[in-house]
Amino acid sequence: MTGIQFLTDEKGRKVAVQIDLRKHRALWEDFYDGLVSEQRRKEKGVPFETVKADLIKRGRLRG
């Protein structure tokens, strides 16, 4: 695949990847979103009504 290069260690094992973002920006964004999602998976959520009330209070949303 053009625009993607693997970096290898002294034993030839793939240890990193370089991605040409001009060609594969969407691929990188999807990959990054997946990483962020996985990292935040165990975080406690905030109820919608709580977020909405806070935004109204700070003047960022009309009630």
mmCIF file of the N, C-alpha and C atoms, coordinates in Angstrom:
data_MODEL
# 
_entry.id   MODEL 
# 
loop_
_atom_site.group_PDB 
_atom_site.id 
_atom_site.type_symbol 
_atom_site.label_atom_id 
_atom_site.label_alt_id 
_atom_site.label_comp_id 
_atom_site.label_asym_id 
_atom_site.label_entity_id 
_atom_site.label_seq_id 
_atom_site.pdbx_PDB_ins_code 
_atom_site.Cartn_x 
_atom_site.Cartn_y 
_atom_site.Cartn_z 
_atom_site.occupancy 
_atom_site.B_iso_or_equiv 
_atom_site.pdbx_formal_charge 
_atom_site.auth_seq_id 
_atom_site.auth_comp_id 
_atom_site.auth_asym_id 
_atom_site.auth_atom_id 
_atom_site.pdbx_PDB_model_num 
ATOM 1   N N  . MET A 1 1  ? 0.857   -1.182 0.000  1.00 0.00 ? 1  MET A N  1 
ATOM 2   C CA . MET A 1 1  ? 0.000   0.000  0.000  1.00 0.00 ? 1  MET A CA 1 
ATOM 3   C C  . MET A 1 1  ? 0.897   1.237  0.000  1.00 0.00 ? 1  MET A C  1 
ATOM 4   N N  . THR A 1 2  ? 0.674   2.126  -0.913 1.00 0.00 ? 2  THR A N  1 
ATOM 5   C CA . THR A 1 2  ? 1.489   3.336  -0.969 1.00 0.00 ? 2  THR A CA 1 
ATOM 6   C C  . THR A 1 2  ? 1.098   4.290  0.151  1.00 0.00 ? 2  THR A C  1 
ATOM 7   N N  . GLY A 1 3  ? 2.077   5.045  0.622  1.00 0.00 ? 3  GLY A N  1 
ATOM 8   C CA . GLY A 1 3  ? 1.816   6.029  1.668  1.00 0.00 ? 3  GLY A CA 1 
ATOM 9   C C  . GLY A 1 3  ? 1.905   5.478  3.069  1.00 0.00 ? 3  GLY A C  1 
ATOM 10  N N  . ILE A 1 4  ? 2.262   4.192  3.212  1.00 0.00 ? 4  ILE A N  1 
ATOM 11  C CA . ILE A 1 4  ? 2.412   3.585  4.529  1.00 0.00 ? 4  ILE A CA 1 
ATOM 12  C C  . ILE A 1 4  ? 3.745   2.846  4.547  1.00 0.00 ? 4  ILE A C  1 
ATOM 13  N N  . GLN A 1 5  ? 4.568   3.165  5.552  1.00 0.00 ? 5  GLN A N  1 
ATOM 14  C CA . GLN A 1 5  ? 5.862   2.506  5.692  1.00 0.00 ? 5  GLN A CA 1 
ATOM 15  C C  . GLN A 1 5  ? 5.997   1.966  7.110  1.00 0.00 ? 5  GLN A C  1 
ATOM 16  N N  . PHE A 1 6  ? 6.500   0.737  7.216  1.00 0.00 ? 6  PHE A N  1 
ATOM 17  C CA . PHE A 1 6  ? 6.724   0.131  8.517  1.00 0.00 ? 6  PHE A CA 1 
ATOM 18  C C  . PHE A 1 6  ? 8.187   0.283  8.907  1.00 0.00 ? 6  PHE A C  1 
ATOM 19  N N  . LEU A 1 7  ? 8.422   0.587  10.165 1.00 0.00 ? 7  LEU A N  1 
ATOM 20  C CA . LEU A 1 7  ? 9.767   0.634  10.712 1.00 0.00 ? 7  LEU A CA 1 
ATOM 21  C C  . LEU A 1 7  ? 9.993   -0.664 11.470 1.00 0.00 ? 7  LEU A C  1 
ATOM 22  N N  . THR A 1 8  ? 11.158  -1.253 11.293 1.00 0.00 ? 8  THR A N  1 
ATOM 23  C CA . THR A 1 8  ? 11.442  -2.540 11.917 1.00 0.00 ? 8  THR A CA 1 
ATOM 24  C C  . THR A 1 8  ? 12.622  -2.431 12.869 1.00 0.00 ? 8  THR A C  1 
ATOM 25  N N  . ASP A 1 9  ? 12.675  -3.371 13.817 1.00 0.00 ? 9  ASP A N  1 
ATOM 26  C CA . ASP A 1 9  ? 13.818  -3.431 14.722 1.00 0.00 ? 9  ASP A CA 1 
ATOM 27  C C  . ASP A 1 9  ? 14.921  -4.275 14.088 1.00 0.00 ? 9  ASP A C  1 
ATOM 28  N N  . GLU A 1 10 ? 15.958  -4.532 14.850 1.00 0.00 ? 10 GLU A N  1 
ATOM 29  C CA . GLU A 1 10 ? 17.106  -5.258 14.309 1.00 0.00 ? 10 GLU A CA 1 
ATOM 30  C C  . GLU A 1 10 ? 16.787  -6.696 13.921 1.00 0.00 ? 10 GLU A C  1 
ATOM 31  N N  . LYS A 1 11 ? 15.667  -7.234 14.426 1.00 0.00 ? 11 LYS A N  1 
ATOM 32  C CA . LYS A 1 11 ? 15.260  -8.597 14.077 1.00 0.00 ? 11 LYS A CA 1 
ATOM 33  C C  . LYS A 1 11 ? 14.224  -8.628 12.958 1.00 0.00 ? 11 LYS A C  1 
ATOM 34  N N  . GLY A 1 12 ? 13.911  -7.455 12.409 1.00 0.00 ? 12 GLY A N  1 
ATOM 35  C CA . GLY A 1 12 ? 12.956  -7.382 11.312 1.00 0.00 ? 12 GLY A CA 1 
ATOM 36  C C  . GLY A 1 12 ? 11.499  -7.327 11.744 1.00 0.00 ? 12 GLY A C  1 
ATOM 37  N N  . ARG A 1 13 ? 11.267  -7.175 13.049 1.00 0.00 ? 13 ARG A N  1 
ATOM 38  C CA . ARG A 1 13 ? 9.879   -7.084 13.551 1.00 0.00 ? 13 ARG A CA 1 
ATOM 39  C C  . ARG A 1 13 ? 9.355   -5.662 13.383 1.00 0.00 ? 13 ARG A C  1 
ATOM 40  N N  . LYS A 1 14 ? 8.130   -5.549 12.936 1.00 0.00 ? 14 LYS A N  1 
ATOM 41  C CA . LYS A 1 14 ? 7.510   -4.234 12.755 1.00 0.00 ? 14 LYS A CA 1 
ATOM 42  C C  . LYS A 1 14 ? 7.269   -3.619 14.136 1.00 0.00 ? 14 LYS A C  1 
ATOM 43  N N  . VAL A 1 15 ? 7.783   -2.409 14.339 1.00 0.00 ? 15 VAL A N  1 
ATOM 44  C CA . VAL A 1 15 ? 7.652   -1.749 15.634 1.00 0.00 ? 15 VAL A CA 1 
ATOM 45  C C  . VAL A 1 15 ? 6.964   -0.384 15.544 1.00 0.00 ? 15 VAL A C  1 
ATOM 46  N N  . ALA A 1 16 ? 6.837   0.147  14.340 1.00 0.00 ? 16 ALA A N  1 
ATOM 47  C CA . ALA A 1 16 ? 6.202   1.451  14.165 1.00 0.00 ? 16 ALA A CA 1 
ATOM 48  C C  . ALA A 1 16 ? 5.735   1.571  12.722 1.00 0.00 ? 16 ALA A C  1 
ATOM 49  N N  . VAL A 1 17 ? 4.901   2.571  12.495 1.00 0.00 ? 17 VAL A N  1 
ATOM 50  C CA . VAL A 1 17 ? 4.399   2.793  11.142 1.00 0.00 ? 17 VAL A CA 1 
ATOM 51  C C  . VAL A 1 17 ? 4.392   4.293  10.855 1.00 0.00 ? 17 VAL A C  1 
ATOM 52  N N  . GLN A 1 18 ? 4.721   4.641  9.636  1.00 0.00 ? 18 GLN A N  1 
ATOM 53  C CA . GLN A 1 18 ? 4.617   6.023  9.175  1.00 0.00 ? 18 GLN A CA 1 
ATOM 54  C C  . GLN A 1 18 ? 3.493   6.073  8.152  1.00 0.00 ? 18 GLN A C  1 
ATOM 55  N N  . ILE A 1 19 ? 2.593   7.037  8.336  1.00 0.00 ? 19 ILE A N  1 
ATOM 56  C CA . ILE A 1 19 ? 1.438   7.165  7.456  1.00 0.00 ? 19 ILE A CA 1 
ATOM 57  C C  . ILE A 1 19 ? 1.481   8.531  6.777  1.00 0.00 ? 19 ILE A C  1 
ATOM 58  N N  . ASP A 1 20 ? 1.392   8.549  5.463  1.00 0.00 ? 20 ASP A N  1 
ATOM 59  C CA . ASP A 1 20 ? 1.326   9.791  4.711  1.00 0.00 ? 20 ASP A CA 1 
ATOM 60  C C  . ASP A 1 20 ? -0.082  10.360 4.903  1.00 0.00 ? 20 ASP A C  1 
ATOM 61  N N  . LEU A 1 21 ? -0.175  11.407 5.698  1.00 0.00 ? 21 LEU A N  1 
ATOM 62  C CA . LEU A 1 21 ? -1.491  11.959 6.033  1.00 0.00 ? 21 LEU A CA 1 
ATOM 63  C C  . LEU A 1 21 ? -2.166  12.645 4.851  1.00 0.00 ? 21 LEU A C  1 
ATOM 64  N N  . ARG A 1 22 ? -1.403  13.033 3.843  1.00 0.00 ? 22 ARG A N  1 
ATOM 65  C CA . ARG A 1 22 ? -2.044  13.600 2.652  1.00 0.00 ? 22 ARG A CA 1 
ATOM 66  C C  . ARG A 1 22 ? -2.869  12.534 1.946  1.00 0.00 ? 22 ARG A C  1 
ATOM 67  N N  . LYS A 1 23 ? -2.422  11.294 2.008  1.00 0.00 ? 23 LYS A N  1 
ATOM 68  C CA . LYS A 1 23 ? -3.139  10.203 1.350  1.00 0.00 ? 23 LYS A CA 1 
ATOM 69  C C  . LYS A 1 23 ? -4.133  9.494  2.271  1.00 0.00 ? 23 LYS A C  1 
ATOM 70  N N  . HIS A 1 24 ? -3.780  9.384  3.534  1.00 0.00 ? 24 HIS A N  1 
ATOM 71  C CA . HIS A 1 24 ? -4.544  8.517  4.438  1.00 0.00 ? 24 HIS A CA 1 
ATOM 72  C C  . HIS A 1 24 ? -5.035  9.227  5.699  1.00 0.00 ? 24 HIS A C  1 
ATOM 73  N N  . ARG A 1 25 ? -5.385  10.496 5.579  1.00 0.00 ? 25 ARG A N  1 
ATOM 74  C CA . ARG A 1 25 ? -5.862  11.242 6.757  1.00 0.00 ? 25 ARG A CA 1 
ATOM 75  C C  . ARG A 1 25 ? -7.082  10.584 7.389  1.00 0.00 ? 25 ARG A C  1 
ATOM 76  N N  . ALA A 1 26 ? -8.036  10.160 6.587  1.00 0.00 ? 26 ALA A N  1 
ATOM 77  C CA . ALA A 1 26 ? -9.261  9.551  7.124  1.00 0.00 ? 26 ALA A CA 1 
ATOM 78  C C  . ALA A 1 26 ? -8.932  8.251  7.860  1.00 0.00 ? 26 ALA A C  1 
ATOM 79  N N  . LEU A 1 27 ? -8.017  7.476  7.322  1.00 0.00 ? 27 LEU A N  1 
ATOM 80  C CA . LEU A 1 27 ? -7.602  6.232  7.973  1.00 0.00 ? 27 LEU A CA 1 
ATOM 81  C C  . LEU A 1 27 ? -7.003  6.532  9.340  1.00 0.00 ? 27 LEU A C  1 
ATOM 82  N N  . TRP A 1 28 ? -6.114  7.525  9.399  1.00 0.00 ? 28 TRP A N  1 
ATOM 83  C CA . TRP A 1 28 ? -5.495  7.897  10.668 1.00 0.00 ? 28 TRP A CA 1 
ATOM 84  C C  . TRP A 1 28 ? -6.540  8.403  11.658 1.00 0.00 ? 28 TRP A C  1 
ATOM 85  N N  . GLU A 1 29 ? -7.471  9.230  11.210 1.00 0.00 ? 29 GLU A N  1 
ATOM 86  C CA . GLU A 1 29 ? -8.487  9.776  12.107 1.00 0.00 ? 29 GLU A CA 1 
ATOM 87  C C  . GLU A 1 29 ? -9.349  8.661  12.686 1.00 0.00 ? 29 GLU A C  1 
ATOM 88  N N  . ASP A 1 30 ? -9.713  7.674  11.873 1.00 0.00 ? 30 ASP A N  1 
ATOM 89  C CA . ASP A 1 30 ? -10.490 6.534  12.370 1.00 0.00 ? 30 ASP A CA 1 
ATOM 90  C C  . ASP A 1 30 ? -9.692  5.737  13.396 1.00 0.00 ? 30 ASP A C  1 
ATOM 91  N N  . PHE A 1 31 ? -8.427  5.494  13.113 1.00 0.00 ? 31 PHE A N  1 
ATOM 92  C CA . PHE A 1 31 ? -7.555  4.762  14.033 1.00 0.00 ? 31 PHE A CA 1 
ATOM 93  C C  . PHE A 1 31 ? -7.421  5.513  15.354 1.00 0.00 ? 31 PHE A C  1 
ATOM 94  N N  . TYR A 1 32 ? -7.165  6.812  15.265 1.00 0.00 ? 32 TYR A N  1 
ATOM 95  C CA . TYR A 1 32 ? -6.997  7.630  16.468 1.00 0.00 ? 32 TYR A CA 1 
ATOM 96  C C  . TYR A 1 32 ? -8.287  7.675  17.290 1.00 0.00 ? 32 TYR A C  1 
ATOM 97  N N  . ASP A 1 33 ? -9.426  7.835  16.623 1.00 0.00 ? 33 ASP A N  1 
ATOM 98  C CA . ASP A 1 33 ? -10.710 7.839  17.332 1.00 0.00 ? 33 ASP A CA 1 
ATOM 99  C C  . ASP A 1 33 ? -10.919 6.533  18.085 1.00 0.00 ? 33 ASP A C  1 
ATOM 100 N N  . GLY A 1 34 ? -10.528 5.424  17.467 1.00 0.00 ? 34 GLY A N  1 
ATOM 101 C CA . GLY A 1 34 ? -10.640 4.123  18.129 1.00 0.00 ? 34 GLY A CA 1 
ATOM 102 C C  . GLY A 1 34 ? -9.775  4.039  19.368 1.00 0.00 ? 34 GLY A C  1 
ATOM 103 N N  . LEU A 1 35 ? -8.561  4.570  19.290 1.00 0.00 ? 35 LEU A N  1 
ATOM 104 C CA . LEU A 1 35 ? -7.668  4.570  20.449 1.00 0.00 ? 35 LEU A CA 1 
ATOM 105 C C  . LEU A 1 35 ? -8.237  5.408  21.590 1.00 0.00 ? 35 LEU A C  1 
ATOM 106 N N  . VAL A 1 36 ? -8.739  6.592  21.259 1.00 0.00 ? 36 VAL A N  1 
ATOM 107 C CA . VAL A 1 36 ? -9.320  7.463  22.276 1.00 0.00 ? 36 VAL A CA 1 
ATOM 108 C C  . VAL A 1 36 ? -10.535 6.801  22.912 1.00 0.00 ? 36 VAL A C  1 
ATOM 109 N N  . SER A 1 37 ? -11.375 6.200  22.091 1.00 0.00 ? 37 SER A N  1 
ATOM 110 C CA . SER A 1 37 ? -12.563 5.522  22.586 1.00 0.00 ? 37 SER A CA 1 
ATOM 111 C C  . SER A 1 37 ? -12.193 4.388  23.546 1.00 0.00 ? 37 SER A C  1 
ATOM 112 N N  . GLU A 1 38 ? -11.213 3.600  23.169 1.00 0.00 ? 38 GLU A N  1 
ATOM 113 C CA . GLU A 1 38 ? -10.780 2.493  24.023 1.00 0.00 ? 38 GLU A CA 1 
ATOM 114 C C  . GLU A 1 38 ? -10.205 3.005  25.340 1.00 0.00 ? 38 GLU A C  1 
ATOM 115 N N  . GLN A 1 39 ? -9.449  4.088  25.275 1.00 0.00 ? 39 GLN A N  1 
ATOM 116 C CA . GLN A 1 39 ? -8.847  4.658  26.477 1.00 0.00 ? 39 GLN A CA 1 
ATOM 117 C C  . GLN A 1 39 ? -9.917  5.176  27.437 1.00 0.00 ? 39 GLN A C  1 
ATOM 118 N N  . ARG A 1 40 ? -11.015 5.696  26.903 1.00 0.00 ? 40 ARG A N  1 
ATOM 119 C CA . ARG A 1 40 ? -12.065 6.296  27.725 1.00 0.00 ? 40 ARG A CA 1 
ATOM 120 C C  . ARG A 1 40 ? -13.189 5.321  28.069 1.00 0.00 ? 40 ARG A C  1 
ATOM 121 N N  . ARG A 1 41 ? -13.061 4.096  27.652 1.00 0.00 ? 41 ARG A N  1 
ATOM 122 C CA . ARG A 1 41 ? -14.144 3.124  27.801 1.00 0.00 ? 41 ARG A CA 1 
ATOM 123 C C  . ARG A 1 41 ? -14.614 2.949  29.245 1.00 0.00 ? 41 ARG A C  1 
ATOM 124 N N  . LYS A 1 42 ? -13.716 3.032  30.197 1.00 0.00 ? 42 LYS A N  1 
ATOM 125 C CA . LYS A 1 42 ? -14.082 2.796  31.601 1.00 0.00 ? 42 LYS A CA 1 
ATOM 126 C C  . LYS A 1 42 ? -14.452 4.072  32.354 1.00 0.00 ? 42 LYS A C  1 
ATOM 127 N N  . GLU A 1 43 ? -14.393 5.214  31.665 1.00 0.00 ? 43 GLU A N  1 
ATOM 128 C CA . GLU A 1 43 ? -14.766 6.464  32.321 1.00 0.00 ? 43 GLU A CA 1 
ATOM 129 C C  . GLU A 1 43 ? -16.272 6.493  32.575 1.00 0.00 ? 43 GLU A C  1 
ATOM 130 N N  . LYS A 1 44 ? -16.628 7.095  33.676 1.00 0.00 ? 44 LYS A N  1 
ATOM 131 C CA . LYS A 1 44 ? -18.038 7.230  33.999 1.00 0.00 ? 44 LYS A CA 1 
ATOM 132 C C  . LYS A 1 44 ? -18.653 8.316  33.109 1.00 0.00 ? 44 LYS A C  1 
ATOM 133 N N  . GLY A 1 45 ? -19.809 8.039  32.561 1.00 0.00 ? 45 GLY A N  1 
ATOM 134 C CA . GLY A 1 45 ? -20.496 8.993  31.707 1.00 0.00 ? 45 GLY A CA 1 
ATOM 135 C C  . GLY A 1 45 ? -21.191 10.088 32.499 1.00 0.00 ? 45 GLY A C  1 
ATOM 136 N N  . VAL A 1 46 ? -21.554 11.163 31.802 1.00 0.00 ? 46 VAL A N  1 
ATOM 137 C CA . VAL A 1 46 ? -22.287 12.263 32.409 1.00 0.00 ? 46 VAL A CA 1 
ATOM 138 C C  . VAL A 1 46 ? -23.661 12.298 31.758 1.00 0.00 ? 46 VAL A C  1 
ATOM 139 N N  . PRO A 1 47 ? -24.731 12.292 32.561 1.00 0.00 ? 47 PRO A N  1 
ATOM 140 C CA . PRO A 1 47 ? -26.084 12.324 31.983 1.00 0.00 ? 47 PRO A CA 1 
ATOM 141 C C  . PRO A 1 47 ? -26.298 13.562 31.102 1.00 0.00 ? 47 PRO A C  1 
ATOM 142 N N  . PHE A 1 48 ? -27.037 13.366 30.022 1.00 0.00 ? 48 PHE A N  1 
ATOM 143 C CA . PHE A 1 48 ? -27.308 14.446 29.074 1.00 0.00 ? 48 PHE A CA 1 
ATOM 144 C C  . PHE A 1 48 ? -27.912 15.663 29.766 1.00 0.00 ? 48 PHE A C  1 
ATOM 145 N N  . GLU A 1 49 ? -28.858 15.446 30.641 1.00 0.00 ? 49 GLU A N  1 
ATOM 146 C CA . GLU A 1 49 ? -29.528 16.576 31.315 1.00 0.00 ? 49 GLU A CA 1 
ATOM 147 C C  . GLU A 1 49 ? -28.540 17.386 32.146 1.00 0.00 ? 49 GLU A C  1 
ATOM 148 N N  . THR A 1 50 ? -27.550 16.752 32.734 1.00 0.00 ? 50 THR A N  1 
ATOM 149 C CA . THR A 1 50 ? -26.530 17.461 33.511 1.00 0.00 ? 50 THR A CA 1 
ATOM 150 C C  . THR A 1 50 ? -25.683 18.345 32.593 1.00 0.00 ? 50 THR A C  1 
ATOM 151 N N  . VAL A 1 51 ? -25.271 17.800 31.463 1.00 0.00 ? 51 VAL A N  1 
ATOM 152 C CA . VAL A 1 51 ? -24.481 18.570 30.492 1.00 0.00 ? 51 VAL A CA 1 
ATOM 153 C C  . VAL A 1 51 ? -25.307 19.730 29.955 1.00 0.00 ? 51 VAL A C  1 
ATOM 154 N N  . LYS A 1 52 ? -26.546 19.460 29.615 1.00 0.00 ? 52 LYS A N  1 
ATOM 155 C CA . LYS A 1 52 ? -27.427 20.493 29.073 1.00 0.00 ? 52 LYS A CA 1 
ATOM 156 C C  . LYS A 1 52 ? -27.617 21.627 30.082 1.00 0.00 ? 52 LYS A C  1 
ATOM 157 N N  . ALA A 1 53 ? -27.876 21.296 31.334 1.00 0.00 ? 53 ALA A N  1 
ATOM 158 C CA . ALA A 1 53 ? -28.074 22.311 32.369 1.00 0.00 ? 53 ALA A CA 1 
ATOM 159 C C  . ALA A 1 53 ? -26.805 23.148 32.560 1.00 0.00 ? 53 ALA A C  1 
ATOM 160 N N  . ASP A 1 54 ? -25.643 22.510 32.514 1.00 0.00 ? 54 ASP A N  1 
ATOM 161 C CA . ASP A 1 54 ? -24.381 23.230 32.665 1.00 0.00 ? 54 ASP A CA 1 
ATOM 162 C C  . ASP A 1 54 ? -24.161 24.186 31.498 1.00 0.00 ? 54 ASP A C  1 
ATOM 163 N N  . LEU A 1 55 ? -24.469 23.757 30.292 1.00 0.00 ? 55 LEU A N  1 
ATOM 164 C CA . LEU A 1 55 ? -24.301 24.622 29.120 1.00 0.00 ? 55 LEU A CA 1 
ATOM 165 C C  . LEU A 1 55 ? -25.250 25.813 29.173 1.00 0.00 ? 55 LEU A C  1 
ATOM 166 N N  . ILE A 1 56 ? -26.461 25.609 29.612 1.00 0.00 ? 56 ILE A N  1 
ATOM 167 C CA . ILE A 1 56 ? -27.425 26.701 29.761 1.00 0.00 ? 56 ILE A CA 1 
ATOM 168 C C  . ILE A 1 56 ? -26.927 27.692 30.818 1.00 0.00 ? 56 ILE A C  1 
ATOM 169 N N  . LYS A 1 57 ? -26.448 27.161 31.930 1.00 0.00 ? 57 LYS A N  1 
ATOM 170 C CA . LYS A 1 57 ? -25.954 27.989 33.029 1.00 0.00 ? 57 LYS A CA 1 
ATOM 171 C C  . LYS A 1 57 ? -24.784 28.866 32.579 1.00 0.00 ? 57 LYS A C  1 
ATOM 172 N N  . ARG A 1 58 ? -23.920 28.315 31.731 1.00 0.00 ? 58 ARG A N  1 
ATOM 173 C CA . ARG A 1 58 ? -22.741 29.064 31.250 1.00 0.00 ? 58 ARG A CA 1 
ATOM 174 C C  . ARG A 1 58 ? -23.048 29.913 30.025 1.00 0.00 ? 58 ARG A C  1 
ATOM 175 N N  . GLY A 1 59 ? -24.301 29.932 29.585 1.00 0.00 ? 59 GLY A N  1 
ATOM 176 C CA . GLY A 1 59 ? -24.676 30.771 28.458 1.00 0.00 ? 59 GLY A CA 1 
ATOM 177 C C  . GLY A 1 59 ? -24.267 30.213 27.100 1.00 0.00 ? 59 GLY A C  1 
ATOM 178 N N  . ARG A 1 60 ? -23.943 28.930 27.039 1.00 0.00 ? 60 ARG A N  1 
ATOM 179 C CA . ARG A 1 60 ? -23.516 28.309 25.789 1.00 0.00 ? 60 ARG A CA 1 
ATOM 180 C C  . ARG A 1 60 ? -24.676 27.677 25.030 1.00 0.00 ? 60 ARG A C  1 
ATOM 181 N N  . LEU A 1 61 ? -25.836 27.592 25.694 1.00 0.00 ? 61 LEU A N  1 
ATOM 182 C CA . LEU A 1 61 ? -27.008 26.973 25.094 1.00 0.00 ? 61 LEU A CA 1 
ATOM 183 C C  . LEU A 1 61 ? -28.240 27.682 25.621 1.00 0.00 ? 61 LEU A C  1 
ATOM 184 N N  . ARG A 1 62 ? -29.196 27.865 24.736 1.00 0.00 ? 62 ARG A N  1 
ATOM 185 C CA . ARG A 1 62 ? -30.460 28.489 25.157 1.00 0.00 ? 62 ARG A CA 1 
ATOM 186 C C  . ARG A 1 62 ? -31.387 27.411 25.691 1.00 0.00 ? 62 ARG A C  1 
ATOM 187 N N  . GLY A 1 63 ? -32.047 27.744 26.773 1.00 0.00 ? 63 GLY A N  1 
ATOM 188 C CA . GLY A 1 63 ? -32.968 26.791 27.403 1.00 0.00 ? 63 GLY A CA 1 
ATOM 189 C C  . GLY A 1 63 ? -34.285 26.859 26.797 1.00 0.00 ? 63 GLY A C  1 
# 
